Amino acid sequence: MDCLKEMHKDPVAGEFEIIVVDNFSRDDSRALVTAAFPRVIWVQMDYNAGFSRANNAGFRRASGDTMLLLNTDTLPGGATIAECYRRLIHSEYVACGVQLLNGDGAPQISGNFVLKGGLNYLLPLPYGGAIIRRLGEWARVGKPHVPGKGGIVEVDWINGAFLMVKKKAIDVAGMMDEDFFLYAEESEWCGRLRKVGRICLYGDLEVVHLQGVTAGELFGSETKGYVNLFDRKGLQVMLSNFVRIRKQFGVRWFLVQMIFYMADIPVFFLGLLLSGLAGRRRYSWTQFRQYCVNILIILSKSPTIIRNKPYFYKVI
């Protein structure tokens, strides 16, 4: 509701076609939203379909020449959306995003550059990720993250919290991949969109994103962002990332990354021992056990991922 209220503070929001897709919330959301905003088109899912399937259901109802994926935990100004649309529709870009901000105004990662084989997925590895990061700095490998609050930046991937795409690009690239439940789906989609044309961030346009609130409640996780590898949310993040690697980069890179994640188990164990002796432990033994369990689950699903046949990768 807060998302729609913020949007409608600008009168231009009255010109938007707004579609709300409810992922089986089983509360009074529909009555509240449609009473406050009668123009809203309500699409009701009969199960928790996740991000891709819900957005695709919205695409099928939309009639505009441009689609905006917008998370309910964003606080977007209607004028910001209108300006983003004006720029995109008069540009050669096929998709764009804006600079996302935390509630305190600090910039979030709103777009990324993709490293070969998706190697940036190795950076969250406990202890091993820090080693890989230092090696990358030593080798002067470019950072995958786009710095916050800039001008127009061409990127490989845009955060799905605010992702605007021309319909003609969707017609060529296809809609979102419905194998994904949550996480990594927008990055895989952007990989296909970039085969149609270039995508960018308008860094001077800003939208507040209360990152991870909805997902945290869904998985019972207190963590925000996408670097947690330890609980049920972490399992979904890892699983979706590996599915994306297989789909976008192929079996070879999937196996390479799987080897790195397995090799990090002894690194994690040794790091816990040494950091405990030094009195500066960053992780816990509980997190180590949960990481190992998550790796075993990913391994059990690896044959399905490698076959790359339609499958709904949903943890909860």
ChimeraX attribute file (.defattr): number of C-alpha atoms within 10 A of each C-alpha:
attribute: neighborCount
match mode: 1-to-1
recipient: residues
	/A:1	14
	/A:2	12
	/A:3	17
	/A:4	21
	/A:5	16
	/A:6	15
	/A:7	21
	/A:8	18
	/A:9	14
	/A:10	15
	/A:11	10
	/A:12	15
	/A:13	19
	/A:14	14
	/A:15	9
	/A:16	14
	/A:17	13
	/A:18	17
	/A:19	18
	/A:20	20
	/A:21	19
	/A:22	18
	/A:23	17
	/A:24	13
	/A:25	13
	/A:26	10
	/A:27	8
	/A:28	8
	/A:29	12
	/A:30	18
	/A:31	11
	/A:32	12
	/A:33	17
	/A:34	14
	/A:35	11
	/A:36	13
	/A:37	16
	/A:38	11
	/A:39	14
	/A:40	17
	/A:41	16
	/A:42	17
	/A:43	16
	/A:44	16
	/A:45	16
	/A:46	11
	/A:47	11
	/A:48	15
	/A:49	20
	/A:50	20
	/A:51	22
	/A:52	22
	/A:53	22
	/A:54	21
	/A:55	21
	/A:56	17
	/A:57	18
	/A:58	21
	/A:59	20
	/A:60	9
	/A:61	12
	/A:62	16
	/A:63	11
	/A:64	12
	/A:65	11
	/A:66	19
	/A:67	20
	/A:68	23
	/A:69	18
	/A:70	18
	/A:71	18
	/A:72	17
	/A:73	17
	/A:74	23
	/A:75	23
	/A:76	26
	/A:77	22
	/A:78	22
	/A:79	17
	/A:80	18
	/A:81	21
	/A:82	16
	/A:83	12
	/A:84	18
	/A:85	20
	/A:86	11
	/A:87	13
	/A:88	22
	/A:89	16
	/A:90	8
	/A:91	10
	/A:92	11
	/A:93	19
	/A:94	22
	/A:95	29
	/A:96	28
	/A:97	31
	/A:98	28
	/A:99	26
	/A:100	29
	/A:101	22
	/A:102	14
	/A:103	14
	/A:104	8
	/A:105	12
	/A:106	11
	/A:107	18
	/A:108	20
	/A:109	15
	/A:110	26
	/A:111	29
	/A:112	20
	/A:113	17
	/A:114	18
	/A:115	14
	/A:116	9
	/A:117	17
	/A:118	20
	/A:119	15
	/A:120	18
	/A:121	18
	/A:122	18
	/A:123	15
	/A:124	16
	/A:125	21
	/A:126	25
	/A:127	19
	/A:128	20
	/A:129	18
	/A:130	14
	/A:131	13
	/A:132	17
	/A:133	17
	/A:134	12
	/A:135	12
	/A:136	13
	/A:137	12
	/A:138	9
	/A:139	9
	/A:140	9
	/A:141	12
	/A:142	10
	/A:143	15
	/A:144	16
	/A:145	16
	/A:146	19
	/A:147	16
	/A:148	17
	/A:149	20
	/A:150	14
	/A:151	14
	/A:152	15
	/A:153	15
	/A:154	18
	/A:155	22
	/A:156	19
	/A:157	28
	/A:158	26
	/A:159	23
	/A:160	22
	/A:161	23
	/A:162	21
	/A:163	21
	/A:164	23
	/A:165	23
	/A:166	20
	/A:167	21
	/A:168	13
	/A:169	21
	/A:170	20
	/A:171	9
	/A:172	12
	/A:173	18
	/A:174	14
	/A:175	20
	/A:176	22
	/A:177	19
	/A:178	20
	/A:179	20
	/A:180	27
	/A:181	24
	/A:182	23
	/A:183	22
	/A:184	25
	/A:185	23
	/A:186	23
	/A:187	22
	/A:188	23
	/A:189	22
	/A:190	25
	/A:191	19
	/A:192	19
	/A:193	24
	/A:194	18
	/A:195	11
	/A:196	16
	/A:197	13
	/A:198	16
	/A:199	25
	/A:200	21
	/A:201	27
	/A:202	20
	/A:203	20
	/A:204	12
	/A:205	20
	/A:206	20
	/A:207	22
	/A:208	22
	/A:209	25
	/A:210	19
	/A:211	21
	/A:212	16
	/A:213	16
	/A:214	14
	/A:215	17
	/A:216	15
	/A:217	10
	/A:218	12
	/A:219	16
	/A:220	12
	/A:221	17
	/A:222	12
	/A:223	17
	/A:224	15
	/A:225	13
	/A:226	16
	/A:227	16
	/A:228	21
	/A:229	22
	/A:230	21
	/A:231	21
	/A:232	18
	/A:233	26
	/A:234	20
	/A:235	23
	/A:236	26
	/A:237	22
	/A:238	24
	/A:239	28
	/A:240	25
	/A:241	22
	/A:242	24
	/A:243	26
	/A:244	26
	/A:245	24
	/A:246	22
	/A:247	16
	/A:248	18
	/A:249	16
	/A:250	15
	/A:251	15
	/A:252	13
	/A:253	18
	/A:254	23
	/A:255	16
	/A:256	12
	/A:257	18
	/A:258	18
	/A:259	11
	/A:260	14
	/A:261	20
	/A:262	15
	/A:263	12
	/A:264	21
	/A:265	20
	/A:266	11
	/A:267	15
	/A:268	20
	/A:269	15
	/A:270	13
	/A:271	19
	/A:272	21
	/A:273	14
	/A:274	12
	/A:275	13
	/A:276	14
	/A:277	10
	/A:278	9
	/A:279	9
	/A:280	10
	/A:281	14
	/A:282	11
	/A:283	15
	/A:284	11
	/A:285	13
	/A:286	10
	/A:287	16
	/A:288	18
	/A:289	15
	/A:290	18
	/A:291	25
	/A:292	18
	/A:293	15
	/A:294	21
	/A:295	21
	/A:296	13
	/A:297	13
	/A:298	20
	/A:299	15
	/A:300	11
	/A:301	14
	/A:302	19
	/A:303	10
	/A:304	14
	/A:305	24
	/A:306	17
	/A:307	10
	/A:308	15
	/A:309	9
	/A:310	12
	/A:311	11
	/A:312	13
	/A:313	19
	/A:314	16
	/A:315	14
	/A:316	11
